[in-house]
Amino acid sequence: MTKRADRPIRADARRNRERLLATASRLFADAGTDVSLAAVAKAAGVGIGTVYRHFPTHDALVEAVYRNEAEQLCARGEELLRTQPADVALEQWLGGFVDYAATKRGMADALRSFVASGSEIFAEARRQIVGTLTTLLEAGAAAGTIRPDVTADDVIGATASIFYMPDQPGQGRRVLALVMDGLRHGATGVAAAPATASAPPT
């Protein structure tokens, strides 16, 4: 009886946390991380006590938003590979990476303070992103649609300028299109042989 009664509470708490993270992410992207916890609570439609139960400090909320967005970005890569050709999956994922980079501008000062304090937040996110990007690149190379001599670090280096660009409509997407042209250039154009092939006709 007790366990059944607990389930809706846990589900509500999870939904409240997800709502707070989504709301904070939007507010931080628009106005920076100086947005107060009270403002986040109001925009999310919850009480301030709910915010403090999930995120006892402002820094805890900022860090949770950053981690959550990195995790969502990487989960998106896995989903795209299941539903799209490898090069299309890579292109769409990099589009999400451009958006991810853009939202980090409003969090720059707070994130720098995490680095100064010795937080592993950047290293953890980078490991996740490099792993996902490596998987996408390898899938594209196997399909013959992405050149095989490119590493995740190469692509991150090629897109790094997007983090520092002025907020001009379409500029990040234009850089992404150039990067994709380079990634497709020199691809074999021949898909990797399937694991099991049917016998040739006699």
Contacts in CASP RR format, 6 or more apart in sequence:
PFRMAT RR
TARGET T0000
AUTHOR 0000-0000-0000
METHOD contacts of the structure
MODEL  1
MTKRADRPIRADARRNRERLLATASRLFADAGTDVSLAAVAKAAGVGIGT
VYRHFPTHDALVEAVYRNEAEQLCARGEELLRTQPADVALEQWLGGFVDY
AATKRGMADALRSFVASGSEIFAEARRQIVGTLTTLLEAGAAAGTIRPDV
TADDVIGATASIFYMPDQPGQGRRVLALVMDGLRHGATGVAAAPATASAP
PT
13 53 0 8 1.000
13 54 0 8 1.000
16 44 0 8 1.000
16 46 0 8 1.000
16 50 0 8 1.000
16 54 0 8 1.000
17 54 0 8 1.000
19 44 0 8 1.000
19 45 0 8 1.000
19 46 0 8 1.000
20 40 0 8 1.000
20 41 0 8 1.000
20 44 0 8 1.000
20 46 0 8 1.000
20 50 0 8 1.000
20 51 0 8 1.000
20 54 0 8 1.000
20 55 0 8 1.000
20 61 0 8 1.000
21 64 0 8 1.000
21 65 0 8 1.000
21 68 0 8 1.000
23 40 0 8 1.000
23 43 0 8 1.000
23 44 0 8 1.000
24 35 0 8 1.000
24 40 0 8 1.000
24 44 0 8 1.000
24 61 0 8 1.000
24 62 0 8 1.000
24 65 0 8 1.000
25 65 0 8 1.000
25 68 0 8 1.000
25 69 0 8 1.000
25 103 0 8 1.000
26 43 0 8 1.000
27 35 0 8 1.000
27 39 0 8 1.000
27 40 0 8 1.000
27 43 0 8 1.000
28 35 0 8 1.000
28 62 0 8 1.000
28 65 0 8 1.000
28 103 0 8 1.000
28 106 0 8 1.000
28 107 0 8 1.000
29 102 0 8 1.000
29 103 0 8 1.000
29 105 0 8 1.000
29 106 0 8 1.000
29 107 0 8 1.000
31 106 0 8 1.000
32 106 0 8 1.000
32 107 0 8 1.000
33 58 0 8 1.000
33 62 0 8 1.000
33 106 0 8 1.000
33 107 0 8 1.000
33 109 0 8 1.000
33 110 0 8 1.000
36 58 0 8 1.000
37 48 0 8 1.000
37 51 0 8 1.000
37 52 0 8 1.000
37 55 0 8 1.000
37 58 0 8 1.000
37 61 0 8 1.000
38 48 0 8 1.000
38 51 0 8 1.000
40 51 0 8 1.000
40 61 0 8 1.000
41 47 0 8 1.000
41 48 0 8 1.000
41 49 0 8 1.000
41 50 0 8 1.000
41 51 0 8 1.000
44 51 0 8 1.000
51 61 0 8 1.000
54 64 0 8 1.000
55 61 0 8 1.000
55 64 0 8 1.000
59 110 0 8 1.000
59 113 0 8 1.000
59 114 0 8 1.000
62 107 0 8 1.000
62 110 0 8 1.000
62 111 0 8 1.000
62 114 0 8 1.000
63 114 0 8 1.000
63 119 0 8 1.000
63 121 0 8 1.000
65 107 0 8 1.000
66 104 0 8 1.000
66 107 0 8 1.000
66 111 0 8 1.000
66 121 0 8 1.000
66 125 0 8 1.000
67 121 0 8 1.000
67 124 0 8 1.000
67 125 0 8 1.000
69 100 0 8 1.000
69 103 0 8 1.000
70 100 0 8 1.000
70 124 0 8 1.000
70 125 0 8 1.000
70 128 0 8 1.000
70 129 0 8 1.000
71 128 0 8 1.000
73 93 0 8 1.000
73 96 0 8 1.000
73 97 0 8 1.000
73 100 0 8 1.000
73 128 0 8 1.000
73 129 0 8 1.000
73 132 0 8 1.000
74 128 0 8 1.000
74 129 0 8 1.000
74 131 0 8 1.000
74 132 0 8 1.000
76 93 0 8 1.000
76 96 0 8 1.000
77 89 0 8 1.000
77 93 0 8 1.000
77 132 0 8 1.000
77 135 0 8 1.000
77 136 0 8 1.000
78 132 0 8 1.000
78 135 0 8 1.000
80 88 0 8 1.000
80 89 0 8 1.000
80 92 0 8 1.000
80 93 0 8 1.000
80 136 0 8 1.000
81 89 0 8 1.000
81 135 0 8 1.000
81 136 0 8 1.000
81 139 0 8 1.000
83 89 0 8 1.000
84 92 0 8 1.000
85 143 0 8 1.000
85 145 0 8 1.000
86 136 0 8 1.000
86 139 0 8 1.000
86 140 0 8 1.000
86 142 0 8 1.000
86 143 0 8 1.000
86 145 0 8 1.000
86 146 0 8 1.000
87 140 0 8 1.000
87 143 0 8 1.000
87 145 0 8 1.000
87 146 0 8 1.000
87 180 0 8 1.000
87 183 0 8 1.000
87 184 0 8 1.000
87 187 0 8 1.000
89 136 0 8 1.000
89 139 0 8 1.000
90 136 0 8 1.000
90 137 0 8 1.000
90 139 0 8 1.000
90 140 0 8 1.000
90 146 0 8 1.000
90 180 0 8 1.000
90 183 0 8 1.000
91 176 0 8 1.000
91 180 0 8 1.000
93 132 0 8 1.000
93 133 0 8 1.000
93 136 0 8 1.000
94 155 0 8 1.000
94 159 0 8 1.000
94 176 0 8 1.000
94 179 0 8 1.000
94 180 0 8 1.000
95 173 0 8 1.000
95 176 0 8 1.000
97 129 0 8 1.000
97 159 0 8 1.000
98 159 0 8 1.000
98 162 0 8 1.000
98 172 0 8 1.000
98 173 0 8 1.000
98 175 0 8 1.000
98 176 0 8 1.000
101 159 0 8 1.000
101 162 0 8 1.000
101 163 0 8 1.000
102 162 0 8 1.000
102 167 0 8 1.000
104 111 0 8 1.000
104 163 0 8 1.000
105 163 0 8 1.000
105 167 0 8 1.000
111 121 0 8 1.000
111 122 0 8 1.000
114 121 0 8 1.000
114 122 0 8 1.000
115 122 0 8 1.000
129 152 0 8 1.000
129 156 0 8 1.000
130 152 0 8 1.000
130 153 0 8 1.000
130 156 0 8 1.000
131 152 0 8 1.000
133 152 0 8 1.000
133 155 0 8 1.000
133 156 0 8 1.000
134 151 0 8 1.000
134 152 0 8 1.000
137 146 0 8 1.000
137 150 0 8 1.000
137 151 0 8 1.000
137 152 0 8 1.000
137 155 0 8 1.000
137 183 0 8 1.000
140 146 0 8 1.000
140 187 0 8 1.000
141 147 0 8 1.000
141 148 0 8 1.000
141 187 0 8 1.000
142 191 0 8 1.000
142 192 0 8 1.000
143 191 0 8 1.000
143 192 0 8 1.000
144 187 0 8 1.000
144 188 0 8 1.000
144 189 0 8 1.000
144 190 0 8 1.000
144 191 0 8 1.000
144 192 0 8 1.000
145 184 0 8 1.000
145 187 0 8 1.000
145 189 0 8 1.000
146 183 0 8 1.000
146 184 0 8 1.000
146 187 0 8 1.000
147 182 0 8 1.000
147 183 0 8 1.000
147 184 0 8 1.000
147 185 0 8 1.000
147 186 0 8 1.000
147 187 0 8 1.000
148 187 0 8 1.000
148 188 0 8 1.000
150 183 0 8 1.000
155 179 0 8 1.000
155 183 0 8 1.000
158 179 0 8 1.000
159 175 0 8 1.000
159 176 0 8 1.000
159 179 0 8 1.000
161 175 0 8 1.000
162 172 0 8 1.000
162 175 0 8 1.000
162 176 0 8 1.000
165 171 0 8 1.000
165 172 0 8 1.000
165 175 0 8 1.000
END
